Structure formats: C-alpha cells, structure tokens
Amino acid sequence: MKKILVTGVGGNVGQSIASDLVNAGYAVSGIYRNKMPQSVGYELIKADLTTNRGGGVYDAVVHCAARIKGSSRALICDNIEATKNLVSWAEQTDIKTFVYISSVAVYGRVDGELSETSGVRNLNAYGMTKHICETVVRESEIPEKIIIQLPKMIGPYVHMEDTSGSGFLTMTKQILNGDRVVCFIPDMRYNNYLHVSELSRFLVHLLSQNSLPENQTMLVGAKEKLPMKEILQIMRDEAGSSSEIIAQCNGTVPEVSVINIEKAQMFGFSPVSAENMLRRFIREIR
C-alpha cells in the first residue's frame, strides 16, 4: 500500500484529496497548521511547514498547503519558504513522487484561451509566490514531479461566508440567497472552475501508475466551456432559487475565463460534465 503525505488538509482542496485517497485504498497522513479538517479517517500531523521540514517515510507527497491572501511577506513565508522546506526534506528522504498543487494565478491576466505555453503578465503577489514555488519543485532532484495548476475550486468545504475575492462564488451566494444576480459576462464561455472530487479522481489515477513523467505541468478545469449565463441558470435551477439573472455587459472580464485542458486529458484527466459538477456543488452547500 502506497503511503501518501498530503499537506494543507485543513483547506477545501487538501481535506477532500486526503479523504478521497483514503477511500481509494492509500495510507494517508495529513498535515495541517491551524484548522483541523472536518472529517478524518487518516493520521493527522499538526505542523508549520515554514519551520518544519516534514517527517516519516512516504512514497509520494501532494503539497496543497498555501496562503492565498495576506501581505507579501506572509505569502513569501507561507508559500515559498514552506515549499522550499518540504522539497528539501523530500529530496533528503528519497521521496519518489511530488505533486505540487499550483494555480492558474501563475499566469496573471490572459487574453484568450489559457494553456501551459501561455505567457506571464501582471502577476499579483499570490501568483508570483506560486510561480516561484513551481520553479523550486521543477529544479529539485525529486524523480517524479507533477505540477497541477488549478482553476477556481468548488466543493463541500468552500467557505461561502466571505466571497469578496471571487465573482463566481459571489454570484453563487446570491443565487442561494434568492438575490438578484448581475452578470457582466453573460455570453462569455467559461470553464475556470472544477469540483475538487474531479481533481481527487485525477490524482488517484496518477498515483496508481507504476511510473510518472519526470517533470510535467498541466492545467485542469471544467470539461465544457459554457456561457456564464448558462452556468448561473444551472445553479439557479438546482437551488430552486427565485433569483433574477440580469445580463449587464460593462467591459469587465476575468483574468482567466477559458482553460485548455488537453494536456491533462492526455494523462488521464476525465472530469464529469460541467452541469454535473455545478449541480453537485449546489447540493453540497445549500
């Protein structure tokens, strides 16, 4: 049985991945710093990766822990320093496989469809730190390095109390509350989101392989590129909401709207339909 270390199990992505890996038959240990996961069926380790370098013997590491908001100093410490420590420990303990959970934020603002060959433009502090972390992983001596760049992640552990940093989640919250929803990009095709269970399924597939590519970076996202107004209508229908969806184009566009997921699909990424994911998300959080 493979032993997997998952970091950041107090967050939406980390705790979902850890639980799904356990259900797939892996021996999992999960690292958290402050917030414990809601449901645990695996070994928990309370640790601060900015000052600790990990411990134990594992076949693979899935590094989800990250700070998304805060000062530049806090982002550098919690993202870059923590990743450097973890990678250094993984090298010294002969970890075979290291999966780094990154973000589309490493590209900044993208015109048109985002792919792994897209350029970098106007990175924010979070995107800069994730970009540097990717470089730390790529330059390491770990044999198998996989970097998965995530879109907006949806799932049962998403925090809906404060959605100010996400237009997608803000509109979702308005639908759940029965409020009027103003959509600035009604006709824009959009797949910059993914249910965390689909990421977990992909990871289970990758980790089940006898060997992985030495160094691969891949983007993931929803399967279909639906118009934003259709996305909102699907969620409204599932929620049984009375929200009025108003199309009001004002020139505002998201930094990333369309993601090319073909490379990930070559490695076995096969998400369910976008509608299936959206309906599941609404059932989980309403």
C-alpha positions as CSV (number, residue, x, y, z in Angstrom):
1,M,0.0,0.0,0.0
2,K,1.4,3.4,-1.0
3,K,1.9,5.9,1.7
4,I,0.9,9.5,0.8
5,L,1.6,12.7,2.7
6,V,-1.0,15.4,1.9
7,T,-0.3,19.0,3.2
8,G,-3.0,21.6,3.8
9,V,-5.7,19.2,4.9
10,G,-7.4,22.0,6.8
11,G,-8.5,23.6,3.5
12,N,-11.1,22.8,0.8
13,V,-8.7,21.1,-1.6
14,G,-6.4,19.3,0.9
15,Q,-9.0,17.7,3.1
16,S,-11.0,16.5,0.1
17,I,-7.9,15.0,-1.6
18,A,-6.8,13.2,1.6
19,S,-10.3,11.7,2.2
20,D,-10.6,10.5,-1.4
21,L,-7.1,9.0,-1.3
22,V,-8.1,7.0,1.8
23,N,-11.2,5.8,0.1
24,A,-9.1,4.7,-2.8
25,G,-7.0,2.5,-0.5
26,Y,-3.9,4.6,0.2
27,A,-2.3,5.1,3.6
28,V,-2.6,8.8,4.1
29,S,-1.0,11.3,6.6
30,G,-2.3,14.8,6.5
31,I,-0.5,18.0,7.7
32,Y,-2.5,21.0,9.0
33,R,-1.3,24.1,10.7
34,N,-4.3,25.8,12.4
35,K,-7.6,24.5,11.2
36,M,-8.3,20.8,11.6
37,P,-10.3,19.0,8.8
38,Q,-13.9,18.3,9.4
39,S,-13.9,14.6,8.9
40,V,-10.8,12.5,9.4
41,G,-10.0,8.8,8.5
42,Y,-6.3,9.2,8.4
43,E,-3.3,10.2,10.5
44,L,-3.2,13.9,11.4
45,I,0.0,15.9,11.9
46,K,-0.1,19.4,13.3
47,A,2.9,21.2,11.8
48,D,4.1,24.6,10.5
49,L,5.9,23.9,7.2
50,T,7.7,27.3,7.4
51,T,9.7,26.0,10.3
52,N,9.4,22.2,10.0
53,R,10.7,20.0,7.1
54,G,8.3,17.1,7.4
55,G,9.0,13.6,8.7
56,G,8.2,10.0,8.2
57,V,8.6,7.7,5.2
58,Y,6.3,8.1,2.2
59,D,6.0,7.1,-1.4
60,A,4.6,10.4,-2.6
61,V,3.8,14.0,-1.4
62,V,0.7,16.0,-2.5
63,H,1.5,19.6,-1.5
64,C,-1.7,21.6,-1.2
65,A,-0.9,23.9,1.6
66,A,-0.8,27.6,0.6
67,R,-1.7,31.1,1.7
68,I,-4.0,32.9,-0.8
69,K,-4.4,36.3,0.8
70,G,-2.3,38.5,3.0
71,S,0.8,40.7,2.9
72,S,3.6,39.9,0.5
73,R,5.8,38.9,3.5
74,A,3.2,36.4,4.7
75,L,2.8,35.0,1.2
76,I,6.5,34.6,0.8
77,C,6.9,32.9,4.1
78,D,3.8,30.6,3.9
79,N,4.2,29.7,0.2
80,I,7.8,29.9,-0.8
81,E,9.6,29.1,2.4
82,A,7.2,26.3,3.3
83,T,7.6,24.7,-0.2
84,K,11.4,25.0,-0.1
85,N,11.5,23.2,3.3
86,L,9.2,20.5,2.1
87,V,11.1,19.9,-1.2
88,S,14.4,19.8,0.7
89,W,13.0,17.2,3.1
90,A,11.6,15.2,0.2
91,E,15.0,15.2,-1.6
92,Q,16.8,14.0,1.6
93,T,14.3,11.2,2.3
94,D,14.2,9.9,-1.3
95,I,10.5,10.7,-2.0
96,K,9.8,9.3,-5.4
97,T,6.8,11.5,-6.4
98,F,6.0,15.1,-5.6
99,V,2.7,16.6,-6.7
100,Y,2.6,20.4,-6.4
101,I,-0.9,21.9,-6.4
102,S,-0.5,25.3,-8.0
103,S,-2.9,27.8,-9.6
104,V,-3.8,29.5,-12.8
105,A,-2.7,32.6,-11.0
106,V,0.9,31.9,-12.1
107,Y,-0.1,33.3,-15.5
108,G,-1.8,36.5,-14.4
109,R,-4.1,38.1,-16.9
110,V,-4.6,36.0,-20.0
111,D,-6.1,37.1,-23.4
112,G,-7.9,34.3,-25.0
113,E,-7.5,30.6,-24.1
114,L,-5.0,29.7,-21.3
115,S,-2.6,26.9,-22.0
116,E,0.7,25.7,-20.4
117,T,2.5,27.7,-23.1
118,S,0.8,31.0,-22.3
119,G,3.0,33.9,-21.3
120,V,3.0,35.6,-17.8
121,R,1.5,39.0,-17.4
122,N,0.6,41.3,-14.4
123,L,1.0,38.7,-11.7
124,N,-0.3,39.6,-8.2
125,A,1.7,38.7,-5.1
126,Y,0.0,35.3,-4.7
127,G,0.6,34.4,-8.3
128,M,4.3,35.4,-8.0
129,T,4.8,33.2,-5.0
130,K,3.1,30.2,-6.7
131,H,5.3,30.8,-9.8
132,I,8.4,30.7,-7.7
133,C,7.2,27.6,-5.9
134,E,6.7,25.8,-9.2
135,T,10.4,26.7,-10.1
136,V,11.6,25.3,-6.8
137,V,9.8,22.0,-7.5
138,R,11.0,21.8,-11.1
139,E,14.6,22.4,-10.1
140,S,14.5,19.8,-7.3
141,E,16.2,16.4,-7.5
142,I,12.9,14.5,-6.8
143,P,12.5,11.9,-9.6
144,E,8.8,12.4,-10.5
145,K,7.5,16.0,-10.3
146,I,3.9,16.9,-11.3
147,I,2.6,20.4,-11.1
148,I,-1.2,20.8,-11.4
149,Q,-2.5,24.3,-12.0
150,L,-5.9,24.7,-10.5
151,P,-8.8,27.0,-11.5
152,K,-11.4,28.2,-9.0
153,M,-12.1,25.1,-6.9
154,I,-15.7,24.2,-5.8
155,G,-16.7,21.6,-3.4
156,P,-18.2,20.9,0.1
157,Y,-15.6,22.7,2.1
158,V,-15.6,26.0,0.2
159,H,-16.0,29.0,2.6
160,M,-19.1,30.9,1.4
161,E,-19.1,33.4,4.3
162,D,-16.7,35.8,2.5
163,T,-16.8,35.6,-1.3
164,S,-15.4,39.1,-1.9
165,G,-12.4,37.7,-3.8
166,S,-14.4,35.7,-6.3
167,G,-17.1,36.9,-8.7
168,F,-18.0,33.3,-9.4
169,L,-18.7,32.5,-5.7
170,T,-20.3,35.8,-5.1
171,M,-22.9,35.1,-7.8
172,T,-23.4,31.6,-6.4
173,K,-24.1,33.0,-3.0
174,Q,-26.6,35.5,-4.5
175,I,-28.4,32.6,-6.1
176,L,-28.6,30.7,-2.9
177,N,-30.0,33.8,-1.1
178,G,-32.5,34.4,-3.9
179,D,-31.0,37.8,-4.6
180,R,-30.7,39.5,-8.0
181,V,-27.6,38.4,-9.9
182,V,-25.9,40.9,-12.3
183,C,-23.8,39.0,-14.8
184,F,-21.2,41.2,-16.6
185,I,-20.1,38.4,-19.0
186,P,-23.3,36.6,-19.8
187,D,-22.2,35.3,-23.2
188,M,-18.5,34.6,-22.4
189,R,-17.6,30.9,-22.4
190,Y,-16.1,29.9,-19.1
191,N,-14.5,26.8,-17.6
192,N,-12.3,28.3,-15.0
193,Y,-13.6,26.1,-12.2
194,L,-13.5,22.4,-11.1
195,H,-15.1,20.3,-8.4
196,V,-12.5,19.1,-6.0
197,S,-13.7,15.5,-6.4
198,E,-12.6,15.6,-10.0
199,L,-9.1,16.7,-9.0
200,S,-9.0,13.8,-6.5
201,R,-10.0,11.3,-9.1
202,F,-7.2,12.5,-11.4
203,L,-4.7,12.3,-8.5
204,V,-5.8,8.7,-7.7
205,H,-5.3,7.8,-11.4
206,L,-1.8,9.4,-11.5
207,L,-0.6,7.9,-8.2
208,S,-1.8,4.4,-9.4
209,Q,0.7,4.4,-12.2
210,N,3.9,2.5,-11.8
211,S,5.9,5.4,-13.1
212,L,5.1,9.0,-13.9
213,P,6.8,11.5,-16.2
214,E,9.9,13.2,-14.7
215,N,8.6,16.7,-14.9
216,Q,5.2,17.7,-16.1
217,T,3.0,20.8,-15.7
218,M,-0.7,20.6,-16.6
219,L,-3.8,22.7,-16.3
220,V,-7.2,21.4,-15.2
221,G,-10.7,22.9,-15.5
222,A,-14.3,22.1,-16.3
223,K,-14.9,19.8,-19.3
224,E,-17.2,22.1,-21.3
225,K,-16.8,25.8,-21.9
226,L,-20.4,27.0,-21.2
227,P,-21.6,30.6,-21.4
228,M,-21.6,32.2,-18.0
229,K,-25.3,32.9,-18.1
230,E,-26.0,29.2,-18.7
231,I,-23.7,28.3,-15.7
232,L,-25.8,30.6,-13.5
233,Q,-29.0,29.2,-14.8
234,I,-27.9,25.6,-14.0
235,M,-27.1,26.6,-10.4
236,R,-30.3,28.5,-10.0
237,D,-32.3,25.6,-11.3
238,E,-30.6,23.2,-8.9
239,A,-31.0,25.5,-5.9
240,G,-34.7,26.1,-6.7
241,S,-33.9,29.8,-6.5
242,S,-36.1,32.8,-7.5
243,S,-33.0,34.9,-8.4
244,E,-33.3,37.1,-11.4
245,I,-30.2,36.9,-13.6
246,I,-29.5,40.2,-15.4
247,A,-27.1,40.5,-18.3
248,Q,-25.2,43.7,-18.0
249,C,-22.1,43.8,-20.1
250,N,-19.7,46.5,-18.9
251,G,-16.4,45.5,-20.4
252,T,-15.3,43.7,-17.2
253,V,-13.6,40.4,-17.9
254,P,-12.0,37.9,-15.6
255,E,-8.2,37.3,-15.7
256,V,-8.8,33.8,-16.9
257,S,-12.0,32.5,-18.5
258,V,-11.2,29.6,-20.8
259,I,-8.6,26.9,-20.0
260,N,-7.2,24.4,-22.4
261,I,-7.2,21.0,-20.5
262,E,-6.0,18.8,-23.4
263,K,-2.6,18.1,-21.8
264,A,-4.1,16.9,-18.6
265,Q,-6.6,14.7,-20.6
266,M,-3.6,13.0,-22.3
267,F,-2.5,11.9,-18.8
268,G,-5.9,10.6,-17.8
269,F,-7.9,13.7,-16.6
270,S,-11.5,12.9,-17.4
271,P,-13.9,15.1,-15.5
272,V,-17.7,14.6,-15.4
273,S,-19.8,17.2,-17.2
274,A,-19.8,20.8,-16.1
275,E,-23.5,20.6,-15.4
276,N,-23.0,17.6,-13.1
277,M,-20.3,19.4,-11.2
278,L,-22.3,22.6,-10.8
279,R,-25.4,20.7,-9.6
280,R,-23.4,18.7,-7.1
281,F,-21.7,21.9,-5.7
282,I,-25.1,23.5,-5.1
283,R,-26.4,20.4,-3.3
284,E,-23.4,20.4,-1.1
285,I,-23.5,24.0,0.1
286,R,-27.2,25.0,0.1
